[in-house]
Amino acid sequence: TPDEVRGLFHLWNDALATLDPTKVAARYAEKGVLLPTVSDNARTDFHSIREYFVNFLQLKPQGEILESHVTIGNNWCQDAGIYEFTMGATGKKVKGRYSFVYVFEDGEWKISHHHSSVMPEPTMPQAITEEEVRNLFQLWNSALATEDADVVASRYSKNAVLLPTVSDVPRTSYDLIQDYFVGFLKKKPQGEILESNVTIGHNWCQDAGIYEFTMGATGDKVKGRYSFVYVYEDGQWKIAHHHSSVMPESIL
């Protein structure tokens, strides 16, 4: 029955829970083919299938079917859909697409074909226009206006690098970036882009040019050169790289 076909997944999932690659490989038919999620190599025999699971089981995966579509034939059946793994080693959840073809072999149902792939849509680039890239500066500038160093630091990505205008120290962590803005925000800066040059890539974009700050604490105006590289991270655009420098000709 369709429910019994879906239940065959649990035999494979239970084998994963043993963390024994030999037991997992034993769920595949004599001529089983595995096209794995995270390996380019087709696995077409017991030893190559087992080898794949030696590494995969280190993540301590446990799967759950989210969407299933069953076809039943004569001594074969198919289940295709979407499943989600919880990686016990990290707590991470990963969705994927699956196709299982089962055959009745030596008195039990075995996996004849297993194709697993990542969900393709998250790998598609996040659309953004040149004007939208320029407007990302305003998110950072608005954060400056709060005069809260944590709000500004939160505009930077997890592995961001800040090379600030008035500090010799590269800022490569949240704490170091936040520390820089504790001092800089005392000047109550607000920026304006004077010249912008945009490049757009796959889930990243770049804006480089010249900006000018008005320091609210003193009324001073200061021009500088800037480079922002943004990455799409956790559903929003963040600053991965920010290099700011004084206009060089005035100091030469």
C-alpha positions in Angstrom: 0.0 0.0 0.0 1.2 3.6 -0.3 1.6 3.8 3.5 3.7 0.7 3.5 5.9 2.2 0.8 6.4 5.4 2.8 7.2 3.1 5.8 10.2 1.7 3.9 11.9 5.1 4.5 11.9 4.4 8.2 13.9 1.2 7.7 16.6 3.3 6.1 16.3 6.1 8.7 16.6 3.6 11.5 19.8 2.3 9.8 21.1 5.8 9.9 20.4 6.0 13.6 22.8 3.1 14.2 25.6 5.3 12.9 26.9 2.1 11.2 27.6 2.6 7.5 27.5 -1.2 6.8 23.9 -1.4 8.1 22.9 1.6 6.0 24.6 0.1 2.8 22.8 -3.1 3.5 19.4 -1.4 2.9 20.4 -1.0 -0.8 19.8 -3.7 -3.4 22.5 -5.8 -4.9 22.7 -3.5 -7.9 21.6 -0.4 -6.1 22.5 3.1 -7.3 23.0 6.0 -5.0 23.3 9.6 -6.3 24.1 11.3 -3.0 23.3 14.9 -1.8 26.9 15.9 -1.2 29.1 13.8 -3.5 29.6 14.1 -7.3 30.2 10.4 -7.6 27.5 7.9 -8.4 27.7 5.0 -5.9 27.0 1.8 -7.7 28.1 -1.0 -5.4 28.0 -1.9 -1.7 31.5 -0.6 -1.0 31.1 2.8 -2.6 27.7 3.2 -1.0 29.1 2.3 2.4 32.1 4.7 1.9 29.7 7.6 1.4 27.9 6.9 4.6 31.1 6.7 6.6 31.4 10.4 6.3 27.7 11.3 6.2 27.0 9.5 9.5 29.5 11.7 11.3 26.7 14.4 11.2 24.4 12.0 13.0 21.5 12.6 10.6 17.9 11.8 11.2 15.3 12.3 8.4 11.6 13.1 8.2 9.5 13.0 5.1 7.7 16.3 4.5 6.1 15.5 1.1 5.7 12.1 -0.5 4.4 10.8 -3.9 4.1 7.0 -4.2 3.9 4.8 -7.3 3.4 1.0 -7.0 4.3 -1.5 -9.7 4.9 -5.2 -10.0 7.6 -6.0 -7.4 8.8 -2.5 -7.4 7.6 0.8 -6.0 8.7 4.4 -5.9 8.5 7.2 -3.3 9.6 10.7 -4.4 9.3 14.0 -2.6 10.9 16.3 0.0 12.6 15.3 3.3 14.3 17.1 6.0 17.3 16.0 8.1 18.2 17.1 11.6 22.0 16.8 12.0 22.4 15.6 15.6 26.1 16.6 15.6 25.3 20.3 14.9 21.5 20.8 15.3 21.3 22.1 11.8 18.2 21.3 9.7 18.6 20.6 6.0 15.8 20.0 3.4 16.3 18.0 0.3 14.5 16.3 -2.6 14.5 12.5 -2.8 13.7 9.7 -5.1 13.6 6.1 -3.8 12.9 3.2 -6.1 12.5 -0.1 -4.1 12.6 -3.6 -5.5 11.6 -6.9 -3.8 14.8 -8.8 -3.5 15.6 -12.0 -1.5 12.3 -11.7 0.4 12.5 -8.0 1.4 12.2 -4.5 0.0 15.5 -3.0 -0.9 16.6 0.4 -2.3 17.4 0.0 -6.0 17.8 3.7 -6.7 18.2 6.6 -4.4 18.7 10.1 -5.7 19.0 13.0 -3.2 19.6 16.6 -4.0 19.6 20.0 -2.3 16.6 22.3 -2.6 17.6 24.4 -5.7 15.8 27.7 -5.1 17.9 28.9 -2.2 20.9 28.6 -4.5 19.4 31.0 -7.0 20.8 34.5 -6.6 18.9 37.1 -4.7 17.7 39.7 -7.2 18.9 43.3 -6.6 19.2 46.3 -8.8 22.0 48.9 -8.9 19.7 51.5 -7.2 18.9 49.0 -4.5 22.6 48.3 -3.9 23.2 52.1 -3.5 20.3 52.2 -1.0 21.9 49.6 1.2 24.2 52.5 2.3 21.1 54.1 3.8 20.5 51.1 6.1 24.0 51.6 7.5 23.6 55.4 7.6 20.3 55.1 9.5 22.1 52.8 11.9 24.6 55.6 12.5 21.8 58.0 13.2 20.7 55.8 16.2 24.1 56.5 17.8 24.0 52.9 19.0 27.2 51.0 18.3 25.5 47.6 18.5 22.9 48.7 15.9 25.7 49.7 13.5 27.7 46.5 14.1 24.6 44.4 13.4 24.7 45.7 9.8 27.9 43.7 9.3 28.0 40.0 8.3 29.2 37.2 10.5 32.7 37.1 9.0 32.9 40.8 8.1 36.1 42.9 7.8 36.1 46.6 8.5 39.1 48.7 7.6 38.1 52.0 9.3 39.0 55.5 8.3 40.6 56.5 11.6 41.9 53.3 13.1 45.0 51.2 12.1 43.4 48.1 13.4 41.4 45.8 11.0 38.1 45.0 12.7 37.3 41.3 12.0 34.7 40.4 14.7 31.5 41.8 16.0 33.2 43.1 19.2 36.0 44.9 17.3 33.5 46.5 14.9 31.3 47.6 17.7 34.3 48.9 19.6 35.2 51.2 16.7 31.8 52.7 16.4 31.6 53.4 20.2 34.2 56.1 19.5 33.1 57.2 16.0 29.5 57.7 16.9 30.5 60.4 19.5 31.0 62.7 16.4 27.3 62.1 15.4 28.2 61.3 11.8 25.7 61.3 8.9 26.9 60.3 5.5 26.0 61.1 1.9 27.2 59.3 -1.2 28.8 61.6 -3.8 30.0 59.1 -6.3 29.0 55.4 -6.6 30.1 52.5 -8.7 28.1 49.3 -8.4 28.9 45.7 -9.3 26.4 42.9 -8.8 27.3 39.2 -8.5 25.7 35.9 -7.3 24.3 36.8 -3.8 26.9 39.5 -3.4 27.3 43.1 -4.6 29.7 45.9 -4.4 29.4 49.7 -4.1 32.6 51.8 -4.2 33.1 55.5 -4.5 33.3 58.7 -2.5 31.1 59.7 0.4 31.0 62.8 2.7 30.2 62.9 6.4 28.7 65.8 8.3 29.7 65.5 11.9 26.8 66.6 14.0 28.9 67.2 17.1 31.1 69.8 15.4 29.5 70.7 12.0 32.7 69.5 10.2 32.4 67.9 6.8 34.8 65.1 5.8 35.1 63.4 2.5 36.4 59.9 2.1 36.7 57.0 -0.2 34.6 53.8 0.4 34.3 50.2 -0.6 31.3 48.2 0.5 30.9 44.5 -0.4 27.5 43.1 0.6 26.5 39.5 1.0 23.0 38.0 1.3 23.0 36.3 4.7 20.1 35.0 6.8 17.6 36.6 4.5 19.1 40.1 4.3 21.9 42.0 2.8 24.9 42.5 5.2 28.2 44.3 4.9 31.0 41.6 4.4 33.7 44.1 3.7 34.0 47.8 4.4 37.1 49.8 3.6 37.1 53.6 4.3 40.0 55.9 3.7 40.7 59.7 3.7 41.0 61.5 0.4 44.8 61.1 -0.3 45.6 64.2 -2.3 45.0 66.6 0.6 47.6 64.8 2.8 50.3 64.3 0.1 
